[in-house]
Amino acid sequence: MSTIEVTSPFDGRVVGEVPFTSVEGVEKAIDLAYEKFLDVDNWIPKYKRIEILENLMKIMSSQVEELTILCASEGGKPYIDSKVEIQRAINGVKIAIEQLGIQEGQEIAMGHTASSANRMAYTMKEPIGVVAAISAFNHPFNLAVHQVIPALAVGCPVIIRPATQTPMSAVKLVELLKEAGLPDGWAQAVVCDRQGGELLVTSPKTAFFTFIGSGPVGWYLNSKSSPGTRAALEHGGVAPVIVEPDADIDAMIPDLGKGGFYHAGQVCVSVQRVYVHESIANEVAAKLSDYASKLVVGDQLDPKTEVGPLINHNEVNRVEEWVNEAVQKGGKILTGGKRISDSCFEPTVIFNPADDALVSTKEVFGPVVIVYSYSNIDEAIKRANALDVSFQAAVFTKNIDTALKAVKRLNGTTVMVNDHTAFRVDWMPFGGAKTSGLGLGGIPDSMNEMQNQKMMVIKSPVL
């Protein structure tokens, strides 16, 4: 079996290697998972699934440090944030266990018409079938948990294809599940090329696929999936924030800064477009720039690092090009604006580039936050809504009517009030609309998406 080396985004050193799966290997993985699903008599009972997940939590909790270093080494997220990711992943398993206790059907009313007399009906939930998970690089362990654990919790065999830049976390999760008692074939990791990943989605044996990554790839795969295959797609946004004159600026700046520069901005709901009322725009821009200029950039394994590398050198090149184009289109660099090395880019704040600049219209996925001034909130909402994305948005204000107006009118699946756009807990619904995605993530919603509803109707003369 061939292997691929995994390298650190910061300095290119080899941090591990994983098996590489051929297209034929992917096909065998699908066949095995499908075989497990068809063998209904040997489905893993719910109590056993809970036991396995509880064992997994114990094992992960005993390896937090090792898993943190693994996750940080391959993904480039700073050590301090990678440790939080592992702790979130452990809690995600706990959420799935808790959700299993409330996954239930309902009675459907019968007997109130002559045609439904002498009948009773109940709904129940069943696993949808084989789940294929195509994952992203930016949260390699927690995203694997979000895609694999809900499937197993509800009784679906699952195959995960992690990003080739960050495959070790997903491979490790599958290994830990086996250690926790999961029978062979129920969770598989395949590190494969694009053709293998596409086969996972297009196979008629796949009942559901969950995709986290770029919009063009997600929509392409969705168009190629077999008839009847359901999907959940999580793409990016170009997260807008509106700041009204009555906002608490000093309390807001750390939130905006964390939301914009966390994981070097490589987050699908990262703070990007900040629309600030003209009366306070200069002050907010200056204070956000001061915050950004003090962030420690460097090796993700250094506990002092707050902003790590971008995932590869091409991304640094792209961010640099976009920032330069923003300056050409009227933007003023208030801090940053330059590469630090082949792998790191300065935390950057740009003031008032044109609304058609790349940084204003596309997801930067880098440590770049844009501040724009506006004269009234209707203008700000219109500019915030001008793109074809719809994910998380935010408004900062002390006025309840202004907040509710923004919540009602902003084109987002979630609108934060006095918090940054990158806020997330793992039990909340999470997903985009329009070009930003399809369906909902979050542990409970993923579990619901991965089940079918079945109804039983009983006819009896004694009813």
N, C-alpha and C positions, 0 to 999 in steps of 0.2 A: 504494500500500500504506500502511495506517495504521501509526502507531508509538505506543508508550507510553513515557512518561518514567519513569526509575528515580531514586528519591530516597534520600538518606542517612537511615538510621534516627535518626541523632544530631540533625541540625539541619534536615532536610527539604530541603536544597538538592539541585538536580538534578545527578546524577552521570553520566547518560548516557541514551540512548534505544535501543530495539530495535524491530524490526518486529513488528507484531501480526498473528497468523495467524487468519483466519476459520475457521469450521467447514468451509467448502468447501475452504479451503487445507489444513486438517488431512487431509481426505479425499484430496486430491491427493498429500500426503506419504505417506500409507499406500499408495496405489496405486503410487507410484514405488518405495517400499521393497519391496513385494510383487513388483513386476516384476523387480527386481534379484534377489530370492531365487529366483524361478521360472526365471531364466536360468542354469541350472546350468553350462552350458559356459563362462560368463563369471564364475563365482565368483572372488573374489580368491584366488590360491594362497597357501599358508601363508608361503612365503618372502617374498612381496610384502607380506603383512600385517606381518610382522616388520620389514621395511625401513621401512614407513610408521610403525610405532610407534617405531622407533629414531630416525627423523627427528623425530617429535613430541617425544621426550625432549630432543633437541638444541635444538629451537626453544624449548620451555618453559624449559630451563635457561638460555637466553640472555635470557629475559624475566622472570626471577623478581621483580624489583622492580616492573615494570609490572603483572604478574599479581597480586602481593600487594596493591597499591593498588586495583586493580579489585575484587578479592574483598572487601577490607575496606570499601571505599566503599559497596558495595551491601548487604552483609550485617551490618555493625556489629561484626564480630569484631575485637578489637584487632589493630593492625598486627603486633605480635610473634607473635601466634598465627596470623594470616593467612599470614605468611611460612612458618610451619611447615606450614600446610595446603598451600601450593603445593609445598613440598619433598616432602611426602607424596604429592601427586598425581603428581609426576614419578616417584617411586619406585613408585607403583601401576602406571604404564605398564611399568616395568622388571619388576615381578612378573608381569604378564601375558605379557610376552615369555618369561620364564623358564619359566612354566607350559606354554607351547606345546610345549616340548621334552619334557614328560613326560605330555602328553595321549595316552594309548594304550589300546588294547583288550587282549583276552586270548584265549588259546586255550580253547575249551570242549571238555572231554573227550568223545571219541566212540570207539566200537569196543569198549567194555567190556560191551555187551549185543548180542545178535544183531540187534536192530532198528536199532542204530546202526552196524553194521559197514559198512566201505567208505566211511566219511565222515570229513571233517575240518571243523571249525567255528572261526571267529574272529569276535570282535566288533570294531567300529570305531565312531568317533564322528563325528556329522554336526551341522552347525548346525541348531538347532530351527526357525528361520524368522525372521519379522519380530519384533523386540523393541521394545516400547514402554516408555519409562522416565518415570515421574512422580516428580519430584524435590522436595526440601525446601529451605527457605531457609537452614538453619543452617550448612551447609558447602558453599556453592554450587559451588565448583570441584572439591573432592575427591569429593563425592557424584556429580557428573557423570562424573568419571573412573571411579568404582566401577560406574556403570550403563552407560556407553557403551563403555568400553574392553574389558571382558570380552566383550561382544557382538561387537565388531569382531574381537577376537583369535580367536574361534572361527568367524568367518565369517558372522555374522548382520547384516543391515541393521538399523539402530537409529534410532528417533525419540525424542528427549528433550523432555519438556514440563517446563521448570523452574518453580519457584515464581515467580509474577508479581512478588513483592517483590524477587527476586534473579535476574533472567534473564540478566544480562550474562555471567556466568562460563560458563554452558553454551553460549551463542551463540558466545563466544570459543573454547571448546574445539573446536566444530565448524569454525570458521574455521581454527584451527591444524591440524586434521586435513587439511583441503583443501590447506593450504600444505605439509603433509608428504607429499602425494601421494595421498590417498584419493580415489578416483573419486566423481563426483557421485552422489547418491542413497543412498549407504551410511550416512551419518550426517547426520541433519537435526535442527535445533532448531525447535520450534514454540512460540511464546509465545502462549497462547490462553486462552479462558475455560473454565469448568468443563465446558460442553457439549462443547467440542473435546477436552478431556482425557478425558472419558468415552467419546467416540467412539474414541479411541486404544485403549482397553481393550476395548470391546464389538465392535469390528470383527472379523469372522470371519477377516480376513487377518492378524490379530495372533496369533502363536503363543505369545508369552511376554510378561508385563508385570511390571516391577519397580516397586514403589511404596515411597516413603519419606515418611512423614507421619503424620497422626493416625489413630488406630484406627478411628473411625466411618467416615471417608472410605475407608480401605483396605478394610475389610470390605464396605462398600457396593459399591465398584468390583469386588471379587472376586465378589460375588453377581451382578453384571451382565455379567461376562465371557462370551465365547462358549464353547460346549462345546468342550472340548479345549485351551483356552488355559490354560497353566500360569502360576503366579504366585509371586513372592517379595514378601512384605509385611514392612516394617520399621516398627514403631510404637514407642511409648515404653514406659518402665517407670516405676516409682516406687522407684528403686534403694535397697535396704536394705543397711546396713552393721552388723555386730555387733562390738562392742569388748569383749573380755574383760579382767579385772583385770590380767593379766600382759602386756598390749600395751605396746609401746614408744611411749609417748605423744608424746614430743618428735619422734621420727622420723615418726610418723603424721600429725601436724597439718598439715604442708605438703601431704601427699598428699590428705587429706580436703578441705583448702581449695581446692586446685587442681581436684580432682574435682567440687567443689560449685559453684565460682564461675567456672570456665572458660567463656568465651563467655556470661557472665551467666546461667549455669545452663541455657542453651537447647540442651541436649544430651540425647539420648534415654536415656543411661545416667548422667546427672549424679547425683552423690551427693545424696540427698535425706533419707532416713530413717536416722538414725544411732542405733542402740540401744546404750547404754553401761551397763556394770555399775554398780549404784548406788554401789559403793565408790569409783569414780573419775569418776562422771558429772559432778559439779560442776567438777572439774579439767579434764576434756576440754572441756566446754562453755565454760568461761572461756578456755581457750587457743585454741580455735577462734574464739571471738568476738574475741579480741585479733588473731588473724591477719586475720579479715575486716575489722575496723575500719581496718586499715592499707592495704588495697587501694586503688589509685588508679583512680577511676571517671571516665569522660569520653569525649572524642572518640576514636573508634577509630583515627584516623589519627595520633594523638600516640603516638610510640614509648614514652612513659612509662605510657600507659594499660594497666591490667591487667583492668578490667571495663568493657565498652562498653555501649551502649544496648540496650534490648530492640527487637525488630524493628519494633514500631509502638506508638503511644500507647495503643491499646486494651489491649495486653498489660500496660502499666504500670498501667493502671486495674484490670485483673483481678488482678494480683499484689497490689496494695494492698488490694483487697477480701478476698482470701484471707488475707492476713496479719492484717488486722483481725478476721476471723472466728476465726482461731486464738487471738487474745488473748481474745476473748469465750468461747472454749471452754477456758480455763484456761492457755493458753500464755504464757510470759514472754519478752518481747523482751530478748535479751542484748546485741545490737548491731543497728544499722540499723532496719528496720521502716518506713521512710518513703521516699517518692519524692524524688529529687534535682531532677528536672525532668520535663517531659512525656515525655522519652525514657529517662531513667535512674532506676534504683531502687537504694537502698543495699544492699550485701551484708548479708544478714540472717541471724541465728541465733536460733531460737526454742527454748525449753526446755519440754518436757513439755506440749504441747497434747493435747487429747483424741484418742483413736485414730480418732474419726469426723469430725475436722475435715477440711476440704478439703485442707489441706497434708499431711495424713496419709493421704489416700485417693486423691488425684488427682496427676497429674504437674504440678508447679508450672511448669516451664519458665521459671524466673526465678531470680535470685540469692538463693535462700532454702534454708537447710539446717536441718533439725529434729533436735534431740537429745532422746532419750527415755531415762529410766533404767529398768533392769530388775533383777530379783533373781536369776534363774538363766537359763542359756542356753536351756533348753527353752522358757521363756516368751518369750524374745527371738525364737527361731526361729518360734514360733507366730504372734507378732505380725507378723514380717517376711513370713510366708507368707499373711497374711490376705486379700490382695487378689487380683484375677483377672489380674494381670499376671505375666510371667515373663521377665526379661531378665538383666542382669548384677547380681550381688550380691557382697558381700565380708565377710571376717571378719579381725579383727586379734587375733592370739594367738601366743605362743611355744610352745604345747603342741600337738604334732603330732596327738594324739588329738582334741583340741578342734577343730582345724582340719579334720580329716577328717570329724568329725561334722557340722560346719557345711556342708562341701562336699556331703555325702551328703543332708542334710535340707533345705537351703535350696532353695526353689523358684526356680531360676534356670537359664538355659541356660549361663551361665558364672559361676563363683564364684572371686573373687580371694582369695588368702591374703596378708595383709599388703600390700595395695595397694588403691587406690581403684577404684570401680566403672566409672569412665570410661576406664580403660586400654584402649587398642586399638592393634594394629598391623594393617596392611592385608592381611597374608597369613593372618590367623587367621580361623576361622569366626566369624561375627557375625550374630546374629539372635535374635528373641524367640519365645516359645511362648505358648500360651493367647491372651489378647487382645493380647499384645505383638507378634504377627506370625506369619509362616508362611515356612518355608524358611530358607535361610542366605545371608548376604552375605559379604563378603570376596572379594578378587579370584579366588582359586582355586575357591572354592565357587560363585561366580556363574558362572564359566566352565563348570563342570560342569552347573549348572542350565540353562544356555542351549544344551545339546547333547542330541541324541537318540542312543541306542545302536542300532546296526544290526548284525545278525549275518549272516554269510555261511556257508552250509553247502555243501560240495562233495562230491558223490558220484562215486566212481570205482572201477572194479573193481581198480585197482592199489593201492588203499589198504588 
